[in-house]
Amino acid sequence: MAKKILVATEKPFAAAAVEKMKEAVASHNGYELELLEKYEGQQAFVDAAKSADAIIIRSDKATREVLETSPAKVIVRAGAGFDNIDLAAATDLGIVAMNTPGQNSNAVAELAFGMMVFMARGKFNGKAGVELKEKKIGIHAYGNVGKNVARVAKGFGMEVLAFDPFVSTETIEADGVKVCGSVEELYSSCDYVSLHIPANDKTKDSINFDLLSKMPKGGTLVNTARKEVVCEAELEKLFEARPDFTYISDIAPTNAAELEAKFADNVLFTPKKMGAQTAEANINAGVAAVEQIVAFIENGDTTFQVNK
């Protein structure tokens, strides 16, 4: 009997990505792909998971209920972030949880610069804007996305700095990037900060008024990570104190409507999280998820496990 890989995506993969995932599954004997797309309500996910040998998700919530219901022993989040998987539940149940790091990194980096240029040019209002060339950009967390941001920034002629206590100085400097000794140094030194930290108990609300107010005049925060890491309660206070400050994010804060009404010239939020929304990123992440599942089931490969 074929092993069933459930792709549960309330926000589906692009059609081209689904076709490539089907081709990847077909290249291995004994596997089949089942799609649960644009489903309504968590119960639909729970019900579909009951017969799944493996699960692939995007931004969907893999709750304890889903994981307890399913016989699956591996779940893959097609993308970098994995805070939508209940990792504690997965560990308790002996389920290997994975992500697909690096597969959408270029897409996220390109989006960050697309939004930066749009805002630097005053949302294309016809008035004189500013250039990115010779500005300083700080990268907060130098992972796969951060490395791509650094690469693109150099093409714009920007000076690139980074802070990441989990990446060696040698690794960062090898890319021609200056290492900052603290997060405060990064923010106080840079015209732009590109944010790539995960959302966890230590990072939630950590990007706050005190930190952001250290940025130079005209400072801009670009968040393509998670909205929870920015202290939303202090954003309005920040804009009132710093009318020169700009906040750009591909995931709107909870108080987005209020901020847009009061500080329209200083904020830019995409209607949905758009970082991985390219045909290439969809295909890369989807195919990688399939291949990682097969490698785990056939060979016990846990290279990309996140709940070790």
Secondary structure, 3 states (H helix, E strand, C coil): CCEEEEEEECCCCCHHHHHHHHHHHHCCCCEEEEEEECCCCHHHHHHHHCCCCEEEECCCCECHHHHHHCCCCEEEECCCCCCCECHHHHHHCCCEEEECCCCCHHHHHHHHHHHHHHHHCHHHCCCCCCCCCCCEEEEECCCHHHHHHHHHHHHCCCEEEEECCCCCHHHHHCCCCEECCCHHHHHHHCCEEEECCCCCCCCCCCECHHHHCCCCCCCEEEECCCHHHECHHHHHHHHHHCCCCEEEECCCCCCHHHHHHHCHHHEEECCCCCCCCCHHHHHHHHHHHHHHHHHHHHHCCCCCECCC
